[in-house]
């Protein structure tokens, strides 16, 4: 099976940077042998995020499954709304979406179109790979091309200065969205944990059949 992190290699620093707080406070203090292998006895507060990310990327590319699962879980937790969107959309296609082998081209295009409008193509591509969405290879290829093209596009002109009134409006809107997100996240992650458990059970069952 292809290492999803190898496929995402050009963006791994960006992916890890989005969960840097979790890496510092949760993963590194409990990483044991991984920490010692890369940093010896150096105190964590002496490490830069560049050093930390470089070490974790090396582990991911070498197939550290425990770290890979941890990164996926924390990244999805950080982006709970896109998980909820995909879960709802896939459930509309098949109530038992965990058993889907591959989405049709039509279902894939409809899902991708809505997701890109809501979250942007880069997050859609990251999520689809990290969470193992069963898109056809052609859909993954098209998403990657769009992400790469977006990265090469000229930067947009800087917008006009934001007025104090507009800034305050944005601040209130962000506070409202943050509160709404916090209320949703507990339910979202409960469902995510249930889905992960179900998928692991299916994988174990398939492995037994292959033995």
Beta strands, then each sheet from edge to edge (+ up, - down):
end
